[in-house]
Amino acid sequence: MSFSGYLGLVYLTCPMLVFFSAVHSAPVKDQYSRGVDWLSRYGYLPPLDPRTGQLQSKDGIERAIREMQRFAGLKETGKLDSDTLTLMNTPRCSLPDIIGIEDKLKKRRRKRYATTGLRWTKSDITWSVQNYPSVHKRLTPTQVDPIISYALKAWSDVTNLNFYGASSSEKDRADIRISFARSLHDDGYPFDGKGGTLAHAFFPGESDVAGDTHFDDDEIWTYLDESGTDLFAVAVHEFGHALGLSHSSSSPSIMKPYYQGSVGDVGSYILPDDDREAIQSLYGRKISSPTPSPNKPTSHLPKPPATYPKGPVKPDPSIQNRCEGGFDAVANLRGEVFFFKGPYFWRIQRTGSLVSFQPAHIKNFWMGLPPTTNKVDAVYERKVDNAIIFFIGSQYWVFKNTEVLPGYPRPLSDWGMITQDGRKVMRVDAAFIWAHNGKTYIFSGGEFWRFSEGRETELRGPDTGYPRNTNLWKGAPSNPDDVITWGQGDAYFFKDNSYWVLKNGEMDQTSVTKKSTAVDWMMCQQETTKAPESPRRREGVNCYCDNSAGLQMSVSAWLLLITALLHIGFNSQ
């Protein structure tokens, strides 16, 4: 496809709500074909010729993989190794990294940013917001306007560009028209609902859509709140494209292909050096003083939640310490691992990154749990319909994605669990689906029950012969805090600040090494003796991290990542 054929369209996908659905291992041949498709989609390989049906040559594919690895900062192996597959699975813009011949020379130059060659031929640029979020109204118009103003200010602070909000009578003729739309919205590039592509923008030019920027109205747009998608971060990235920038391979850079989450407060944000140099290569350096603050008061913006503290503040004693362990529940949901403790949770993405060192509020993510929820006992994802089940005390909730289904909560007695001494189970300790047989297992008080969930979602009671004693799971603690299936069917038992891995889910394993949850999962700096198969350090992949901690993920988790190359949205099940 030619450069002009893209019309400057970019899509931005988000890791906050986009999850990888781990089902069955894909055949190696299928992985390979998907890898070739990925390389073609993002400009590293020419599209296949439908007339001849000829495949890419082996040497050409190897060169393309090396080029992709070079651009991403990975080791150049020329193979679809685990690191490469992991990055291919990372949510990102759908604009190709390499668009034209001149971009193929990027790898040979010292500057790693890229421009499209298209730019505005004037310095005064008008903008207008055509409409506002209407589906998930987390942000009001009086909050959206200053976010947009400050996102544009990030670019005018370092150039001689001036951005002016268009008057009501002129807003339809503004240079950059911003709108929130759903599905098909008359530009030929439909959105895909919550959890998929977030936004797209058009490069500068003479076309009617030049500069226009569209945000998916099905997304939960927020500001400094990781329970949704940060509008400011996405807007800064998209406006970079609307001004003529392509993707950068530098880190840090707001123009990296891969979404990087919140970038902080609007009033203190400064473009990374790579992005500043890129935009100045198009519009020159700023001659006058920095752009005055937009006439849009930040007092209208929602206050940042505790998960994104403004500058140095005293620690909130109510926020749990992730490094102390003692998690109430651990769950594998949509291919990511969630650690619950008190009223908070942490997320480990499929790339191995801890989304934030600070936790998020459970009640802000799963709508329908009681506002006073300060602890969950167990969580798991039901296989039959991908619903998410929460156990809290003597009740349970069933969620479709992040919203509770009608009729819940229901009493735990629905499950029909009776202990060996004839008592009704009033609390669940752990719940997971065992990959060995696809059955659901629930633990409570040193006993466990097995459930055979068929196509129907109605509960039919535990299987015959249960409960059984949890000491049958040899090598693992008999009273785990929770259990998940991860990797290639391995069962992970968590207790206090440790975890045990039963390979392939086998119950009879007498030699199992205890490992550190704090070090291997929560990126904590504790001295520990790591077993050979403890989660490995990940570097160079987009994440929230500091210089003192790398990203870590188990070897078995990497095997899970190789099972597919396309991410699946949270709500696509």
Secondary structure as GFF3:
##gff-version 3
##sequence-region A 1 573
A	DSSP	three_ten_helix	4	6	.	.	.	ID=ss1
A	DSSP	beta_strand	12	13	.	.	.	ID=ss2
A	DSSP	beta_strand	18	19	.	.	.	ID=ss3
A	DSSP	alpha_helix	28	41	.	.	.	ID=ss4
A	DSSP	alpha_helix	58	72	.	.	.	ID=ss5
A	DSSP	alpha_helix	82	88	.	.	.	ID=ss6
A	DSSP	three_ten_helix	101	108	.	.	.	ID=ss7
A	DSSP	beta_strand	124	129	.	.	.	ID=ss8
A	DSSP	alpha_helix	141	156	.	.	.	ID=ss9
A	DSSP	beta_strand	162	165	.	.	.	ID=ss10
A	DSSP	three_ten_helix	171	173	.	.	.	ID=ss11
A	DSSP	beta_strand	176	181	.	.	.	ID=ss12
A	DSSP	beta_strand	197	201	.	.	.	ID=ss13
A	DSSP	beta_strand	213	216	.	.	.	ID=ss14
A	DSSP	beta_strand	221	222	.	.	.	ID=ss15
A	DSSP	beta_strand	229	230	.	.	.	ID=ss16
A	DSSP	alpha_helix	231	242	.	.	.	ID=ss17
A	DSSP	alpha_helix	273	283	.	.	.	ID=ss18
A	DSSP	three_ten_helix	298	300	.	.	.	ID=ss19
A	DSSP	three_ten_helix	322	324	.	.	.	ID=ss20
A	DSSP	beta_strand	329	333	.	.	.	ID=ss21
A	DSSP	beta_strand	336	341	.	.	.	ID=ss22
A	DSSP	beta_strand	344	348	.	.	.	ID=ss23
A	DSSP	beta_strand	360	361	.	.	.	ID=ss24
A	DSSP	alpha_helix	362	365	.	.	.	ID=ss25
A	DSSP	beta_strand	378	381	.	.	.	ID=ss26
A	DSSP	beta_strand	388	392	.	.	.	ID=ss27
A	DSSP	beta_strand	395	400	.	.	.	ID=ss28
A	DSSP	beta_strand	403	404	.	.	.	ID=ss29
A	DSSP	beta_strand	410	411	.	.	.	ID=ss30
A	DSSP	three_ten_helix	412	415	.	.	.	ID=ss31
A	DSSP	beta_strand	430	434	.	.	.	ID=ss32
A	DSSP	beta_strand	439	444	.	.	.	ID=ss33
A	DSSP	beta_strand	447	451	.	.	.	ID=ss34
A	DSSP	beta_strand	468	469	.	.	.	ID=ss35
A	DSSP	three_ten_helix	470	472	.	.	.	ID=ss36
A	DSSP	beta_strand	482	486	.	.	.	ID=ss37
A	DSSP	beta_strand	490	495	.	.	.	ID=ss38
A	DSSP	beta_strand	498	502	.	.	.	ID=ss39
A	DSSP	three_ten_helix	503	505	.	.	.	ID=ss40
A	DSSP	beta_strand	515	516	.	.	.	ID=ss41
A	DSSP	alpha_helix	517	520	.	.	.	ID=ss42
A	DSSP	beta_strand	536	538	.	.	.	ID=ss43
A	DSSP	beta_strand	551	553	.	.	.	ID=ss44
A	DSSP	alpha_helix	555	561	.	.	.	ID=ss45
A	DSSP	beta_strand	568	569	.	.	.	ID=ss46
###
